[in-house]
Amino acid sequence: MKKQINLWVIALLLLITTLSHANQLPALQHASALTTPPQDISRYYVSEKLDGVRGYWNGYSLQTRQGHQIQTPKNYTQGWPPIALDGELWLGRNQFDFTSGCIRSSAIKPCWQNIRFYLFDLPEHGGEFSERVNAMRQLCRQLQHTTIRCVKQFKVANQQALISAFNQVIEQQGEGLMLHLESAKYQAKRVDHLLKLKPFDTETAMVVEHLPGNGKFQGMLGALKVQDASGKIFKIGSGFSNDERRSPPPIGSQIIYKYFGKTSRDMPRFASFIKVIESEK
């Protein structure tokens, strides 16, 4: 009887531990937009910016950046190491909508067969990025028969070579490049030593109000009033199809918008709607 009670206590503790970690935001590092190329580009590792779904492996389960557990097919994470991994669930260039829909579905779909986890950092390694790159390469050699792949990290000699690599990725429908300072430690916040180079930048915002349209948009959406993560409120009036103007993103929903730099008041310049972020199931 005592042994049976002890088993119930252990089971209860495991359940409490699981619930306490549910939907807890992973401590992730976030990149800043590249506005001015670094003077010494040779100190940076360069990689392609993958347009997939970010995934965080905490050693025993795979989570989204919002802390929601990702339901993977049976054996998908078989052989994965019991350490923290930061990466991207990716199917290929220009496949974000399909990849996102597959991953966020409540049912396991056949599309998972071609999705791989592309590792780009080791959050708990403790070393500089150059050391983490070597550790990741070694890890990927050991895990070559699993669903884990390593994002290719390379160096360029100068800014001209960087622009050439960037143009090549864009021509092949890639999203852009990432630049990571070789001496940087992993920090769970937005940092200046990890930079993203894109034709335009993107961010997320929450819809707070629908503003009515005029003229040809009479009776439809004119613009969205949105609030970004820093609390700034602004309008987005372009990028919508007529169908989206007739049935705009619900108030409270999250959207992705693009913009071209910031104004002197630190507001997004030429903000334009891209898509609604589907709620996770």
C-alpha positions in Angstrom: 0.0 0.0 0.0 2.8 2.4 0.9 4.6 1.6 -2.4 1.4 2.3 -4.3 1.0 5.7 -2.5 4.6 6.6 -3.4 4.0 5.8 -7.1 0.9 8.1 -7.0 3.1 10.9 -5.4 5.7 10.5 -8.1 3.1 10.6 -10.9 1.6 13.7 -9.3 4.9 15.5 -9.1 5.6 14.7 -12.8 2.3 16.1 -13.8 2.9 19.3 -11.8 6.3 19.7 -13.4 4.8 19.2 -16.9 2.1 21.7 -16.3 4.5 24.3 -14.8 6.5 24.2 -18.0 3.4 24.3 -20.3 3.3 27.4 -22.5 6.4 28.8 -20.8 8.2 31.0 -23.2 11.6 29.5 -24.2 14.6 31.7 -23.4 15.5 32.5 -27.0 18.0 34.9 -28.6 16.5 37.2 -31.2 18.3 39.0 -34.1 18.3 42.7 -34.9 17.9 44.2 -38.4 21.1 45.0 -40.2 21.1 48.7 -41.0 24.8 49.3 -41.5 27.2 46.4 -42.6 29.8 45.6 -39.9 33.3 47.2 -40.6 35.1 43.8 -40.2 32.8 41.3 -41.9 35.4 38.6 -41.5 34.5 38.4 -37.8 31.0 37.2 -38.6 29.6 33.8 -39.6 27.0 34.1 -42.4 24.1 31.7 -43.0 20.8 31.7 -44.9 17.8 33.0 -43.1 15.3 30.2 -43.3 11.6 31.0 -43.7 10.3 28.1 -41.6 8.8 27.8 -38.1 11.2 28.3 -35.3 11.6 25.4 -33.0 13.2 25.0 -29.5 14.1 21.5 -28.3 14.5 21.6 -24.5 16.0 18.2 -24.3 12.8 16.2 -24.2 10.1 18.1 -26.2 9.9 20.4 -29.2 8.3 23.8 -28.7 7.4 26.9 -30.7 8.8 30.3 -29.8 5.6 30.9 -27.9 6.2 27.9 -25.7 3.5 25.6 -27.2 4.5 22.0 -27.6 4.7 20.9 -31.2 3.0 17.6 -32.0 5.5 15.7 -34.1 5.0 12.3 -35.8 6.0 9.2 -33.8 9.8 8.7 -33.8 10.4 12.2 -35.4 12.7 13.2 -32.5 14.1 9.8 -32.0 17.9 10.0 -31.4 17.8 13.8 -30.5 20.2 14.7 -27.7 19.1 15.7 -24.2 20.4 19.2 -24.6 18.8 22.5 -25.7 18.7 23.1 -29.5 17.6 26.3 -31.3 16.6 25.9 -34.9 14.1 26.1 -37.7 11.6 23.5 -38.9 12.0 24.0 -42.6 10.8 22.3 -45.8 12.4 24.6 -48.4 12.4 28.1 -49.8 9.2 29.9 -50.3 7.3 27.2 -48.4 6.4 29.0 -45.2 2.6 28.8 -45.5 2.6 25.1 -46.3 5.2 24.3 -43.6 3.4 26.4 -40.9 0.1 24.8 -41.8 1.5 21.3 -41.5 3.2 21.9 -38.2 0.3 23.8 -36.5 -2.3 21.2 -37.6 -3.9 19.2 -34.7 -3.5 16.1 -36.9 -0.2 14.6 -37.9 0.1 15.0 -41.7 2.3 13.2 -44.3 4.0 16.5 -45.1 6.1 16.0 -41.9 8.1 13.4 -43.9 10.1 16.1 -45.7 10.4 18.6 -42.8 13.7 18.8 -41.1 14.9 20.6 -38.0 17.8 22.9 -39.1 20.0 23.6 -36.1 21.5 27.1 -35.8 22.5 27.5 -32.2 23.1 25.8 -28.8 21.5 28.0 -26.1 23.1 26.3 -23.1 26.6 25.6 -24.6 28.2 28.6 -22.8 30.9 29.2 -25.4 31.4 31.8 -28.1 29.6 31.3 -31.3 32.7 30.0 -33.1 32.9 27.3 -30.5 29.2 26.6 -30.8 29.6 26.3 -34.6 32.2 23.6 -34.1 30.1 21.8 -31.6 27.0 21.9 -33.9 29.0 20.5 -36.8 30.3 17.6 -34.6 26.7 17.0 -33.3 25.3 16.9 -36.8 27.9 14.4 -37.9 26.8 12.2 -35.0 23.1 12.7 -35.8 23.2 12.4 -39.6 20.6 9.6 -39.5 18.1 11.7 -37.5 15.8 14.5 -38.7 18.3 17.1 -37.5 20.4 19.1 -40.0 22.9 21.9 -39.5 22.4 25.3 -41.0 25.5 26.0 -43.1 27.7 28.6 -41.4 30.3 30.3 -43.6 32.6 33.3 -43.8 32.9 36.0 -46.5 36.0 38.1 -47.1 34.3 41.5 -47.6 31.1 43.4 -48.1 31.1 42.8 -51.8 31.2 39.0 -51.2 28.3 39.5 -48.6 26.2 41.3 -51.2 26.9 38.6 -53.8 25.8 35.8 -51.4 22.7 37.8 -50.4 21.7 38.4 -54.1 22.2 34.7 -54.8 19.8 33.7 -52.0 17.2 36.3 -53.0 17.3 35.1 -56.6 16.6 31.6 -55.4 13.5 32.8 -53.5 15.3 32.8 -50.2 14.4 35.2 -47.4 17.9 36.7 -46.7 21.0 36.2 -44.6 22.0 36.0 -40.9 25.2 37.4 -39.6 26.5 36.2 -36.2 29.5 37.6 -34.5 32.0 34.8 -33.9 32.9 35.9 -30.3 29.3 36.4 -29.1 27.7 34.4 -26.3 24.1 33.2 -26.5 21.8 35.8 -24.8 18.1 35.3 -24.3 17.0 38.7 -25.7 17.2 40.8 -28.8 20.9 41.4 -29.5 23.1 43.4 -31.8 25.7 40.7 -32.4 23.1 38.6 -34.4 21.9 40.5 -37.5 19.4 39.7 -40.2 19.8 41.0 -43.7 16.6 41.1 -45.8 15.2 43.1 -48.7 12.7 44.4 -46.1 12.1 43.7 -42.4 9.1 42.0 -40.8 7.6 42.2 -37.4 4.4 41.0 -35.7 1.7 43.2 -34.2 -1.8 42.8 -32.6 -4.9 44.2 -34.3 -6.6 46.7 -32.0 -9.1 48.4 -34.3 -10.6 48.3 -37.8 -10.7 51.7 -39.5 -13.4 52.1 -42.3 -12.4 52.7 -45.9 -13.4 55.5 -48.2 -13.8 55.8 -52.0 -13.2 52.5 -53.7 -12.9 50.9 -50.2 -16.3 52.2 -49.0 -17.9 49.6 -46.8 -14.7 47.7 -46.4 -11.6 47.9 -44.3 -9.5 51.1 -44.8 -6.7 50.3 -42.4 -5.8 48.3 -39.3 -4.8 50.0 -36.1 -2.2 47.7 -34.6 0.0 47.6 -31.5 3.6 46.1 -31.7 5.5 44.3 -29.0 6.9 47.5 -27.6 3.5 49.1 -27.2 3.6 51.5 -30.2 0.3 51.9 -32.0 0.2 52.8 -35.7 -1.9 52.1 -38.8 -1.4 49.7 -41.7 -3.4 50.5 -44.8 -1.7 48.6 -47.6 -1.0 45.1 -48.6 -4.6 43.8 -48.3 -6.5 42.0 -51.0 -10.2 42.9 -51.6 -11.2 39.7 -49.8 -9.1 40.7 -46.8 -10.7 44.1 -46.8 -14.2 42.6 -46.8 -13.2 40.2 -44.0 -10.3 41.7 -42.1 -8.2 40.0 -39.5 -10.1 39.9 -36.2 -9.4 42.3 -33.4 -7.0 40.7 -31.0 -5.4 38.6 -33.8 -1.6 38.7 -34.5 -0.4 39.7 -38.0 2.9 39.9 -39.8 3.7 43.2 -41.6 6.7 44.4 -43.5 8.4 47.8 -43.4 11.4 49.6 -44.8 13.4 51.0 -41.9 12.2 53.3 -39.1 11.3 57.0 -38.9 13.0 59.5 -36.6 10.2 58.7 -34.1 11.1 55.0 -34.3 8.0 54.0 -36.1 7.9 51.5 -39.1 8.3 53.2 -42.5 5.8 52.2 -45.2 4.3 49.4 -43.1 2.4 46.9 -45.2 0.2 43.9 -44.3 1.6 40.4 -45.1 -0.5 37.8 -43.4 -2.4 36.7 -40.3 -0.6 34.4 -37.9 -2.8 31.3 -37.5 -3.6 30.5 -33.9 -1.8 27.5 -32.6 -3.9 24.4 -32.0 
